[in-house]
């Protein structure tokens, strides 16, 4: 029950991408547990998205939840967690207990330059589209809400102003609005724009006949594989977005393909840097309806003095706080997860490098842990103290991860650099 001493705090979530939805679901779960307890602080939330409807900018690809998997399970409501397995890209492999392996291939020979088995139950590779659809359940997302400004009616409140003329006021605004975050631009306009890497990358979502990928791709790995060309420094990535079970009636598999190359004179003997291909004709064996999409490789390392949280009324989460490139190693974090679980650490706060979605999960996990402690009368209870503690942990954790991710991307497109010490493939665990 709510006592006369109970205070109410409302959280505005700007952005209904992956981390915004995870935060909303975690707050929904927190509010459910608050209803069953005498909480000194009660939290409510509302969530706003600039797009007019779900998947307005496409369905996305696939991603691996590895060292943050335990945290994700701990913060999601039971009704959402119960359907998590529906998001797996290769449910047949999961049912057979086949976690796959991490490998980096020499694209000239097809032989692995590095290859390690992935421990069982250490990771889940999921379809981003299915995961987002799952996380949207039971949330009242307000669409077409493009942020225009942030103001403060008082020292302890915040108002989000949207381009449609509407506004919303709460006690805390959390920017979950992606790598080119408007919240970040309003907090630190002089340094808000991300750093672009000297690499160009094509991303493709492709439908292939199931028989074809079962014959040529699944034997290499049940989830994903990657590699580099030692002669041209081209990097290649393949993964499944949806591979039907053998018993399913689907005739096609949905696949993700990415190719990148160094953006510099001399590549492929050209005097000027090589730009994006103009059509599918320049690429081999693609269905004509496949859309070529350039993925801009850019990042934004946070730092402790980059923005003011305005007395605990505004903060950043996920890509808005620490944008990372898409070239990130996967296996090191899987091993980090195993090491952390073995030592009783649930949240991976000391991972030596990260993958964006996993760090976004940890951002939410840390923030929810601090908010939960406040509901029990444990310190800190003031939002200013909570946000200060959250940002300190988050920035110290993610700044080196962003820089290592940047180096991994550069190494991926310079084959000779793909050695044991490269953050693209090096196998390290979490620190004690």
N, C-alpha and C positions, 0 to 999 in steps of 0.2 A: 504494500500500500504506500501511497505518497503521504509523507508527513509534512508538517508545517515548515520543517527545516530542509525539505527536499528542494533542490534547485533544478531548473530545466534549461538545457542547452540545445540549440538547434544548429545543425550543420548543413551548409550549402555545398553540394558536390557539383562542380562545374566540369562536365565531361563524362559521357557514358560509354567510354571505351573500356578496355579490359580492367584497368586498375580502378576506374570510377565505379564500375559495376561490382567489383569485388568489395570495394569499400562500402557501397550501399548495402550489399548482402550481409557484410560483417556487422554493420550498424543495425540492420534488421534483426539479426541474431542476437546482438547485444540488447536491443530493446525487448526482445522476447524473454531473455533471462532476467532483465530488470523487472519485468512484470511479476516474476515469481519471487522477487526478493525485495527487502527493504533497502533501496538504493538511495544514497544521499544526493546523487546527481543522476538525472534522467536525460538521455540523449535521444533526439529525434533527427530526422534528415529529410532532405528533398534533393532530387538529382535533375540536372539540366544538361541538354545536349544541343549543340548548334545545328546538327543535321536534321532534315525534316522527318526522317523515318529511319528505321533500323536498316543497316547495310546500304545506305545511300551512296557510299563511296566504295562499295564492293564488299565481298565476303571475307577477304583476307586468306591466309594460308594456314600453315600448321606451326605449332610451337611445342617445345618440351618444357614441362614443369619437372624439375629435378630436385635441387637442394632446397627449394621452397615448398616441396610437396606436402610435408608434414604440417607446415604452417597453414597452407591453404585448407587442408582438411580440418584444422582446428578452428578456423574462423568462419567457415561457411555454415549456413543453417543446415540441419539434417535433411530437409526436403530437397535442397539443392545438391548436397553431397550424394544423396541416394541415386541421383541420375548422372553422376560424373562419368561413369564408364561409358555412357552413350556418346561421349565426345571423342573417344579414342579413334585414331586414324586407321589402325589395323586391329580391330577387335579379335580377329581370329588368332593373331600372334599372341595377344594378351591371354586369351583363353588357353592357349597351348603352353603358356609360361615361357615364351621366347622374347626376352627383352632386347635382342639385337646386339649390335656392337658399334663401337666408335671406330672409324677408320678414315684415314686420309690417303687417297689413291694417287699414284703416278698416272696421269691420264694418257700417257704415251704407251704404257705397258699394261695398265689395268691392275697392277699389283699394288698392295698397300704399302705406303711409306711408314705409316703408323697404324696399329690395329690393336684394340683391347676389347674384351667382353664388358658389357654393361651389367652390373649386378642386378639380380632379380628384385623387382619391387622398388627400385631406386628412382624410377622416372616414369612419367606418363607423357606420351606424345599425343597431342590432341588437335582436333580441327578447331581453328580459331572461330569459324562461323558457328559451329555447334556449341562451343563453350560460351560465346557471347549470347547466343539464343537461350541457353540454359540460365545464364546469370541475369537475364532480363525478366525471368519469371517472378511474379509477385512484386514487381517494382513499378511505381507510377512515374515513369520517365516523362519529363516535360520536353517535348521536341521543339525544334526551330527556335532555340534560345541561344542566340549568339551573343557572347559577352561583349559589352561596349566599355564599361567602366566599373570601378569599385570605389565606393565611398564609405564613410564611417559616421553614422548618426551619433555615436558616442565612442569613448575609448574602448569599450568592451563589446561593440557590435559592428556588423559589417553589412553593407547592402550591395548586391550584384545588380547592375543595370544592363538590360539587354537591348539589342538594336530594334526590337519590335515595340519599345516604349514601356515594357513591363519591368518590374523589379522584384527582388526578394531580399528579405533581411533575416539575418541569423546572428549567431554568436561566433561562428567559425566558417570561413570559406576555404575549401580545399580544391586547388587547381589540379584536375586530373585530365587536362585538355591537350595532352600530347606534346610531341617534340617541338612544335612551334607554338607553344602555349601562350594564349592571350593573357592569362593570369600572370605568367612570368614577365611578359612584356610590360604589364602595368606595374609590377613590383620593381623591376630593374631594367628599364628601357634601354639604357646605354650599352648593356652587355647581354641582352636577352637572345640575340640571334645565334644560331648554332654554327659550329665550325664544319665546313665541307671538306671531305677528304679527296685526295687526287686519285680517285678510283671511280669508274662508271659501272653500273650494275643494271642488268635486265632481270625483271621478275616475270614469271609466266605461270598461269594456272591453266593446266592442260588436261583434256580428257583423252585417255588412251583405252583401247580394248583391254579388258581384264586379262585375257590370255597372253597378250603381248607383255604386260608388265610382270605377270607371274613368271614368264619365261626368262625375261632379260633383266629385270630390276629387283624383284623380291629375293632372288638367290644371293644378290650382293648384300642386301640387308632388308629387314622387314619394316624399317622405318625411314632411314635416310642414309645417304653416303655423300661424300664430298671429295674433291681432289684438285690437283693443279697440273698445269702443263709446264714441264721444265724448260721448254724451248720458247714459249710465248708469254709465260706468266699469267695465262688465263686461269681463272678459278671457276669451278663448276660445283653446283649443289643440286641434289635430287632428293625429294622426300614425298611421301604419300600424304595427301589430304584426306582421302577416303579410299580404302581398299576393301571391297566387299568380302565377306566370308565366302568360303567355298560353297556353302549352302544357300547363299543369297541369290536373288534373281537379277541383280544389277549386272549389266553387260560391260560397263565402263568404270574405270578407276579415275579418280581425280588426283592429279599430281602437281607438285610444285617444282619448278625448275628455275634456278638462278645462275647467271653467268656474269662474271665481272672481269675487268681488265684494268691495268694501270693507265691512268689518264696522263700521258706524257708523250712528247715527240719520240719517234723511233719505234713505237709499238707497231708490229707487223710491217716494219720497214717504211712507215709513213712519216713524212716530215712534220706533220701536225698531229696533235692528239686525236684519237679515234672516238667519234661520237656514237650515239645510239643508231642501230640499223633502222632504215626507213620502212622496211616491210618484213613480213615473214619469209619472203623469198631469200633473204640473206641468212636464214637459219635452217637447219636440217630437220626434216621429219616433224614438222609442226602442222597440226590441222589448220586450214586456212582461216577459221573463225577465231583462232587464239589471239588474244590481245597482248601486245607487247607493252610492258609498263616499265618505265625507268624508275628505279628506287634510288632516291638521292641519299647517298651515304654521308651523314653528318652526325655530329654529337655535341653535347654541351656538358662539360664537367662542372659540377657545382663547387662552390667554395663557401666557407663559413661567413664571409662578409658580402656575399653576392646580393642579398636582399634582406629587407626588414620584414619580420612577420607581424609587424604592427600590433604589438602587445598581445600576440597570440590570437589574432583574428583572421589571419590569412597564412596559408602554407601551400606547399607543392608536394605532389606524389607522382611516382612513376616517371614516364618520359618527360613530363613537365619539369621535373626536378633534376633529372640526370639522363638526358637523351643519349642513347648508345647506337652504334652501328649495328647492322645485321650480321656482320662477320664476327661471331663469337664462338669460342670453343664450348662444347657440350660435356664431354666426358669429365674434365677436371671437376666440374661441379657435381656430377654424379658421385664421384669418389668423395668429394667434400661432404655430400649428404650422408654417405655411409659412415664417414669418420665422425660427423657431428652426432648422428643417431647413436653411435656406439659410446659417445661420451655424455649422452643425455642432453645435448644442446638441440633445441627444436627449431631455432629460427635462422641459423646460418649467418649471424651478424658479422663473423670474421672471415667470410669467404674472400679469397685472394683475388677473384675476378668474378664477373657476373654476367648474366644474360638478362635483358631488359625486363621481360615478364616476371622472372623470378625475383629480381630486386623490387619490382612493383608490389609483388605479394608480400615481401618482407616489410616494405614501407607500411603497408596496411596493417600487417601483423603487429609491428612495433607500436603504431599509433593506437590500435585497438587495445593492446595490452595496457598502455598508459591510461586510456579512457576508462577501461574496466577497473583499474586500480582506483581511479577517482570515485567510482560509484560505491566503493566499499569503504570510503573514508581514508584510504591510504594516500600518502603524498606521492606526487603533487596532485592537488585538486583543482587548481586554477589553470585555465586554458593557456595562459601565457607561459606558465612553467612547463605544462605538458608539451606545448609546441616547441619550446626551447630545447627540451630533452630529446624530443623526436627528431628535430632537425640536426642536432649535434650528432646523434648516432647515424642518421641517414647520410649526411654529407661525408662523414669520415669513412663510411662503408662504401659509398658509391663513387666518390671522386677517383680513387685508384682503379676501380672497376671500369669506369668509362675510358680511362687512358689505356688500360690493358686491352680493352675491346678495340680501341683505335689501332693499337699496334698489331693486334690479331688481323685486322682488316688489311693493313699494309702488307703484312707477312703473307697473307693468302694470295696476294697478287705479285709476290716475288718468291718464286718457288725455292730458291736457294736458302731463304730465311726460315723455311719450315723445318726447324730442328727442334730438339728436345726442350730448349729453353724458350721457344716461341709461345706466347700466350694462346696461340691458335690451337696447339695440340699438347702443351705440357701438362703432365699429370701431377697435380698438387692437391693437397687436402686443406681443410680449414685449420687455422691456427688454434692452439689451445686457448 
